[in-house]
Amino acid sequence: MTTKFPGSLKLVLATITFSAAILVSNPMAYAAAQDYCFELTGKPTASAGTNTVQVRLVHVADGKPVPDAVIFESKADMGPSGMATMPAPVKPMPAKDGIYSFAVEPAMTGTWALHLAAKVQGEAETVTGTIDADLVK
Ligand SMILES: [Cu+2]
């Protein structure tokens, strides 16, 4: 009995060490999404109820824009104005010179959130981000 104890203790220690190694390595493996951020390129323009929101995707480490991302999801809601359940139609426009444009038709004037999800070349993980934009009905 007493001779077995050190062996099982070793196993427990090995398991703890192994688990700790996984916990330490995981943030590295999932760091890609935080390496990028979406930002507004300027004040959105409004014409006949359609607002054009222009966004850049920046690689945080070197501040360089990413021109060839595929933005496969774009949604707008009025969360920043306390109306998270109020959506607005969003139509992605063709990207040009690293600027991703979206035509948004807000039901109300105010601050809207634009939620984006993108695939970046060479990154396995989806890059997501939310930007706030002041839109005009
Ligand atoms: Cu609203």
Boltz pocket constraint, residues with backbone or C-beta under 6 A from the ligand:
constraints:
  - pocket:
      binder: B
      contacts: [[A, 78], [A, 81], [A, 83], [A, 86], [A, 108], [A, 110]]
      max_distance: 6.0
